[in-house]
């Protein structure tokens, strides 16, 4: 789907969509729990649906309700299951070790750029503890029972490797330790995983980069769990507010493990001019922050941007292509992304590169533009925020589907 946006200021309030990161973790623990559980959330995005569908293929009992999902205990694990992870890195990296712990032989597939996203360090850790992992099939095939023990994992590639093992190792019969051998990135997501595990009665002790994980722990039903509002999705509306729009977002938790709750503080830093923003813990904020930097005269430097190359698109390059297509100035080299703001943009045609966050960034960039903005692949927003374009028009945005 392609859309044409006529620049207009945005005004009004929207409700934050459910956090896909929180929802995916809650769904996984609820599916493995020992009693029924109700999960309350709004409309699920494609990544959340991919998690629910893959879990059901594995043998889980999850059903949609008017308010979210209902989970019942698994009667058994389906042998030889083929799990479609959609385009979700979290579904792949969580279910690869979980399937290794609960099933004998499982294949994982996916779409888009997912087959190109790294899983090597995670696969190596599984191989070292009793599993055969073949990464030459569509994405991966894992066989053999995962064993507990001493695990070592680099923390600087993806926090999803760490979260995947934290979700899987309690299911092993043996106790485990997990040691991160490089400084961790996206630490908030690891904290979120630990918080969800605690909600479901699973104990993990952490001392800096070492995790002690008792084995033989099955998640215990939490009765009912409400999924938090998503700071990552709300970041685009917060960027619009920073650029002079009268926009507010309801339903965002003030006390949260979501690292992207740092968005207001980072916007304030950018607004002061000459900011250097570290993206290592908040890579998903990069598109919204880069657009916000265009509204401030002078250079804004983003460091820790190397992992952006491994997202749903080569996101560092996609951000630069977006801003330059709209008349801005941006360049990426190594782990640095530099945006030169002039206070406004021209407009033009932008390609989402199939990346939900680039599509949303293009929409928000339109408030700085003098001329219309055409967004190619605007339906990419389904991955994390299916109501994005509805909310955009609710706030006064003028949108025509081409």
Steps between C-alpha positions, in 0.01 A plus 500: 500500500624847407360818652520871430514729804411868472696678775286618789561557870380218722275563801329280756549192714555137409523188714828314494475162325598191700872440535590222259813419701304461823217312327734247339664414831167476683352276230796264513491463878121468504514228234746298711326561833328238713152656519273729294600862452326805353710753309350845461617714210367693204521397137804275451756598239651259246798415724273412793276291275810322370599407856150373584470300178846345537427399859173338390685309229735374771200376700386797709134580562459872431175654380404856414249674724334839478765636736811309394582131539403207720762233574444144621774256603665303220393135480820413317758622252449431131784295352663628181325836517584767241475840669438804281668792677365756253745790490559505876853468631365448851279207397796331332752566776262411784347188349825351373628430855151439644427239233839344573395468865151356450498323161708237320511642148378843391548709188473880497420702188434866431463775244646831390846568639457255787715225338788749481484609864772346718443195721851354491603561864168361625527191278857442624382515862230240430745270320732512801220367723358197326318633193553453129434830325492527121498856368496398132125427489265800441624648826577231757425147612568391857496145633593336828423591857651820633706445816578741779855592587743788458407722206709781354352748257609834350271773628580753229331341196135476606331503838253250350766227527518564873122516540454180299729304731347657812158381381623150411752401768251486793327220304811279510536237770843630601600834648677748273718807504503749214801730473507788253851526359460848350322809635125455447290717272127580521513420870141608557374205297692257720349667807158461339561128449599457864195696614262284295667184630448624856134571420468131410686379808833419332808584706820634342778666701716764331838638601603751235569287188450159665160333535433204733206297371358209703370219281170317520291818497178511302324837485212522745181660381471864596120501470479814291771721351454840337742586220660842536461786255789521255758775546671391176190569291410813698844641419374625164219704655740632763733609220208680334426677829868600521469652151214727605191282459241494777509123540472294817506125562299322770560157647878514536635348823717732708663213689623259235791290384450629145828665407324719244335690784820707471345675196391823679844549655674437168271747322588764758869437437454533123299818548795666674707458184830328431392177669687171489247221558604145590275246326644182653208453738233666282560404134128500419479871579747593226247577221280724717801672658660560161185672373484710818863604441398651165294757689809631686763705318844343505643151527365222719729198529370152582759246613456127555315475169672188367211266592261708289645325195348171625139608555193450276696706249853629498345760724796737517507524120120515485490796741755687290312419179172619654632832625696572182195414284304764690770765462691443822863412563612180669786254471597173664850362538601216731315541827428871442184652356516877446199722429537865401185685590377815326163536672295380203481247218388529139288190444524230236473124456630271773537121494423319826741222395241265649584636846212598728702762685618666178140525377391664827802732496405615149150585619627705793760671282213640292425757771833666415439490123386774264390258228313167507667179610442172317577192709567179309419183694295682761332175611826394667354654818297178549808343655477702822215756479207397275293805596775750423339653192159513670658686790688727259175611335329525841763759591422700186744349254382510138557167333414369152560138401658484154 
